[in-house]
Amino acid sequence: MTAEPAVGPRDFARDFARDFETFFSRAYARLLAQLIMVSGSREDAEDALQEAFAEAYRAWDRIAGYDLPEAWVYRVAVQRVWKTTRRRRRGQERLPDLPVPVRASPQQSAEAREVLALLAALPPRQRITMVLFCLHGWSQSEIAEALRMTRGGVAANVSKARATLREALDMAADDTTGRDPFVAAPEPTGMGRFTAAGPAGPAAPADDPVVTALRTTEAWLRAALQAAPEARERARAALARRWEK
């Protein structure tokens, strides 16, 4: 009977790097699309995601065991984005420079770019809280903890951002009372910190027009990034240079 060869340090390092590389390749475009929605800036999103992946690599032996390590990277990147955008004056963001997905119609691309422009023009607090809550399913409490805000402040900013988008996109108001039932809905559970940021959280009503616009725009954005993988390759090369030091 032949004994199995022992796993040496070089084999472990090779497998470690290969496992992380697979994770990086699968998650990059999706996470970048989500962070552009959060930040209103492709440059800020790329920088934050680079830092988050670098941290994930340093702790990969632990993070790889999580059910959804992508959620860990996303949370770290969101906090990096918040530190950057909260110091920037309103209006300094610009529409992300993106290719057009091959399968997207001119109308789809125009609508997605309109939503991205509206997000970029929002005050940072309104944009980040609305995207995290309405699109990525974080609870108000989770957003408050991550961004060091009060839950009431989160709810107020989400409501203001939704009202701005409804008016700009010529959508009907939720009701005639002035109260936003979406923001006042029960807190979702199990999202944000330990689960992946999906296309919409459990609190997102399927027929909510703001959520639909955000979902459609993020899907368009993800398709655009996947159609032009140069950003992912640049990020991969930058991370490789860090690892070699």
C-alpha positions as CSV (number, residue, x, y, z in Angstrom):
1,M,0.0,0.0,0.0
2,T,1.4,3.4,-1.0
3,A,1.3,6.2,1.4
4,E,-0.2,9.5,0.3
5,P,2.4,12.2,-0.2
6,A,2.5,14.7,2.5
7,V,1.2,18.2,1.8
8,G,4.1,20.6,2.1
9,P,4.1,24.4,2.6
10,R,4.4,25.1,-1.1
11,D,1.4,22.8,-1.9
12,F,-0.6,24.6,0.9
13,A,0.3,28.0,-0.5
14,R,-0.6,27.0,-4.0
15,D,-4.0,25.6,-3.0
16,F,-4.7,28.6,-0.7
17,A,-4.0,31.0,-3.6
18,R,-6.0,29.0,-6.1
19,D,-9.0,28.8,-3.8
20,F,-9.0,32.6,-3.3
21,E,-8.4,33.2,-7.0
22,T,-11.6,31.3,-7.8
23,F,-13.5,33.2,-5.2
24,F,-12.2,36.5,-6.5
25,S,-13.0,35.7,-10.1
26,R,-16.6,34.7,-9.4
27,A,-17.4,37.5,-7.0
28,Y,-15.6,40.6,-8.4
29,A,-18.1,41.9,-11.1
30,R,-21.1,41.3,-8.9
31,L,-19.6,43.0,-5.9
32,L,-18.3,45.9,-8.0
33,A,-21.8,46.5,-9.4
34,Q,-23.3,46.5,-5.9
35,L,-20.7,49.0,-4.7
36,I,-21.1,51.4,-7.6
37,M,-24.8,51.5,-6.7
38,V,-23.8,52.3,-3.1
39,S,-21.1,54.8,-3.8
40,G,-22.2,56.6,-7.0
41,S,-18.6,56.4,-8.2
42,R,-16.8,53.6,-10.0
43,E,-13.4,54.8,-8.8
44,D,-14.5,54.8,-5.2
45,A,-16.1,51.4,-5.6
46,E,-13.0,49.9,-7.2
47,D,-10.7,51.3,-4.4
48,A,-13.0,50.0,-1.6
49,L,-13.3,46.6,-3.2
50,Q,-9.6,46.3,-3.7
51,E,-9.0,47.0,0.0
52,A,-11.7,44.6,1.0
53,F,-10.3,41.8,-1.1
54,A,-6.8,42.4,0.3
55,E,-8.2,42.1,3.8
56,A,-10.0,38.9,2.8
57,Y,-6.8,37.4,1.4
58,R,-5.0,38.1,4.7
59,A,-7.8,36.3,6.6
60,W,-8.7,33.7,3.9
61,D,-8.0,30.7,6.1
62,R,-10.8,31.9,8.4
63,I,-13.2,33.6,5.9
64,A,-13.1,30.6,3.4
65,G,-15.0,28.6,6.0
66,Y,-17.9,31.1,6.1
67,D,-21.1,30.0,4.3
68,L,-20.9,33.2,2.3
69,P,-17.5,34.9,2.3
70,E,-18.7,37.3,-0.3
71,A,-20.9,39.0,2.3
72,W,-17.9,39.6,4.5
73,V,-16.0,41.3,1.6
74,Y,-19.1,43.4,0.8
75,R,-19.5,44.6,4.3
76,V,-15.9,45.7,4.6
77,A,-16.1,47.4,1.2
78,V,-19.3,49.3,2.2
79,Q,-17.5,50.7,5.3
80,R,-14.6,51.8,3.1
81,V,-16.9,53.5,0.7
82,W,-18.7,55.2,3.5
83,K,-15.5,56.6,4.9
84,T,-14.7,58.1,1.5
85,T,-18.0,59.4,0.3
86,R,-19.0,61.0,3.6
87,R,-16.0,63.4,3.2
88,R,-16.9,64.3,-0.4
89,R,-19.1,67.3,-1.2
90,R,-22.4,66.6,-2.9
91,G,-22.2,66.7,-6.7
92,Q,-18.6,65.6,-7.0
93,E,-19.6,62.1,-8.1
94,R,-19.9,61.5,-11.8
95,L,-21.7,58.9,-13.9
96,P,-19.5,55.7,-14.0
97,D,-17.7,55.1,-17.3
98,L,-19.1,51.8,-18.4
99,P,-19.5,49.7,-21.6
100,V,-23.0,48.9,-22.8
101,P,-24.1,45.2,-22.3
102,V,-24.4,43.5,-25.6
103,R,-28.0,42.3,-25.0
104,A,-29.2,45.6,-23.6
105,S,-31.6,47.7,-25.7
106,P,-31.0,51.4,-26.1
107,Q,-33.9,52.1,-23.9
108,Q,-32.6,49.8,-21.1
109,S,-29.2,51.4,-21.2
110,A,-30.8,54.9,-21.1
111,E,-33.0,54.0,-18.2
112,A,-30.1,52.4,-16.3
113,R,-27.8,55.4,-16.8
114,E,-30.6,57.8,-15.7
115,V,-30.9,55.9,-12.4
116,L,-27.1,55.8,-11.9
117,A,-27.0,59.6,-12.5
118,L,-29.8,60.1,-10.0
119,L,-28.0,58.0,-7.4
120,A,-24.7,59.9,-8.0
121,A,-26.5,63.2,-7.4
122,L,-28.1,62.1,-4.1
123,P,-26.4,63.1,-0.8
124,P,-24.1,60.2,0.3
125,R,-26.2,59.3,3.4
126,Q,-29.4,59.0,1.3
127,R,-27.8,57.0,-1.4
128,I,-26.0,54.5,0.7
129,T,-28.8,53.9,3.2
130,M,-31.4,53.5,0.4
131,V,-29.3,51.0,-1.6
132,L,-28.4,49.0,1.4
133,F,-31.9,48.8,2.7
134,C,-34.1,48.7,-0.5
135,L,-31.8,46.8,-2.8
136,H,-29.4,44.7,-0.7
137,G,-31.7,43.8,2.1
138,W,-29.8,45.2,5.1
139,S,-32.1,46.0,8.1
140,Q,-32.2,49.5,9.4
141,S,-30.4,48.3,12.6
142,E,-27.6,46.7,10.6
143,I,-27.1,49.9,8.5
144,A,-27.1,52.0,11.7
145,E,-24.5,49.8,13.3
146,A,-22.2,49.6,10.2
147,L,-22.4,53.4,9.4
148,R,-22.6,54.6,13.0
149,M,-26.0,56.3,12.5
150,T,-29.2,56.1,14.5
151,R,-31.9,53.8,13.2
152,G,-34.2,56.9,12.9
153,G,-31.6,58.6,10.8
154,V,-31.4,55.6,8.5
155,A,-35.1,55.5,8.1
156,A,-35.3,59.3,7.4
157,N,-32.5,59.1,4.8
158,V,-34.1,56.1,3.0
159,S,-37.4,57.8,2.9
160,K,-35.9,61.1,1.4
161,A,-33.9,59.2,-1.2
162,R,-36.9,57.1,-2.3
163,A,-39.1,60.2,-2.6
164,T,-36.4,61.9,-4.7
165,L,-36.2,58.9,-7.1
166,R,-40.0,58.5,-7.2
167,E,-40.4,62.2,-8.3
168,A,-37.4,62.1,-10.7
169,L,-38.6,58.9,-12.4
170,D,-42.3,60.1,-12.4
171,M,-43.5,57.3,-10.1
172,A,-46.7,57.4,-8.1
173,A,-46.3,57.9,-4.4
174,D,-46.9,54.9,-2.1
175,D,-50.0,56.3,-0.5
176,T,-51.7,59.6,0.2
177,T,-50.7,59.9,3.9
178,G,-47.2,61.0,3.5
179,R,-46.0,58.0,5.4
180,D,-43.6,55.6,3.6
181,P,-44.9,52.0,4.3
182,F,-41.7,50.5,2.8
183,V,-39.4,52.2,5.3
184,A,-41.8,51.5,8.2
185,A,-42.1,47.8,7.3
186,P,-40.9,45.2,9.8
187,E,-37.2,44.7,10.1
188,P,-35.8,41.9,7.9
189,T,-33.7,39.3,9.7
190,G,-30.6,37.4,8.7
191,M,-29.4,39.8,6.1
192,G,-26.4,42.1,5.8
193,R,-23.5,40.8,8.0
194,F,-23.5,37.1,7.4
195,T,-25.4,36.6,4.2
196,A,-24.7,37.7,0.6
197,A,-26.0,41.0,-0.7
198,G,-28.5,39.8,-3.1
199,P,-30.6,41.6,-5.8
200,A,-33.1,42.5,-3.1
201,G,-33.6,41.8,0.6
202,P,-36.7,40.2,2.1
203,A,-38.2,43.6,3.0
204,A,-38.4,44.6,-0.7
205,P,-41.9,44.4,-2.1
206,A,-41.9,42.8,-5.5
207,D,-44.1,45.6,-7.0
208,D,-42.3,48.6,-5.5
209,P,-41.3,50.8,-8.4
210,V,-38.1,52.2,-6.8
211,V,-36.9,48.7,-5.9
212,T,-37.6,47.5,-9.4
213,A,-35.7,50.4,-10.9
214,L,-32.7,49.7,-8.6
215,R,-32.8,46.0,-9.3
216,T,-32.9,46.6,-13.1
217,T,-30.1,49.1,-13.0
218,E,-27.8,46.8,-10.9
219,A,-28.5,43.9,-13.3
220,W,-27.6,46.1,-16.2
221,L,-24.5,47.3,-14.4
222,R,-23.3,43.8,-13.6
223,A,-23.8,42.7,-17.2
224,A,-21.8,45.7,-18.4
225,L,-18.9,44.8,-16.0
226,Q,-18.9,41.2,-17.0
227,A,-18.8,42.1,-20.7
228,A,-15.6,44.1,-20.1
229,P,-13.4,42.2,-17.6
230,E,-10.5,44.6,-17.8
231,A,-11.3,46.1,-14.4
232,R,-11.2,42.6,-12.8
233,E,-7.9,41.8,-14.4
234,R,-6.4,45.2,-13.2
235,A,-7.6,44.4,-9.7
236,R,-6.2,40.9,-9.9
237,A,-2.8,42.2,-11.0
238,A,-2.8,44.9,-8.2
239,L,-3.6,42.2,-5.6
240,A,-0.9,39.9,-6.9
241,R,1.6,42.7,-6.5
242,R,0.6,43.1,-2.9
243,W,0.9,39.4,-2.3
244,E,4.4,39.3,-3.7
245,K,5.7,41.9,-1.2
